[in-house]
């Protein structure tokens, strides 16, 4: 996968060689989670089950043998080209120890990174809303009475009574 320009400084200078070593030397050109081969088109059912042409058997999303599917393969199946990527298992691009890297196909990579992507999406939306509230929020539209207490009879009220102005 290409590295975003703003994240290039997080990776070591020898990242291409390290990634190639993990994907093709250590993993042997196969996904380390489901065993799909790099650079080949595989027939799969979309739920993780795929046809291993070399072993001539069906495998699940973990690479284990499973029974032949009973569904109509022409309706549910499709072909996908497999591309391996070197994934950080702890989601930290600065940590490049070999035991923290894995060669993953597209499916396994997105399943592995899904919770982290959802967490980052929530955090970005939360920060964006907080900045909007701070600088561009609804306060100017609703007036200062909405955020500052109104003093009525010597005590603060949250909502200004209609005759307080």
ABEGO torsion letter per residue (X at the ends): XBBBAAAAAABBAAAAAAAAAAAAAAAGGBBAAAGBBBGBBBBBAGAGBBBBAAAGBBBBAAGBBBBBBABBAAAABBBBBBBBBBBBAAGBAABABAAABBBBBAAAAAAAAAAAAAAAAAAAAAAAAAAAAAAABAAAAAEAAAABBBBBGGBBBABBBAAAX
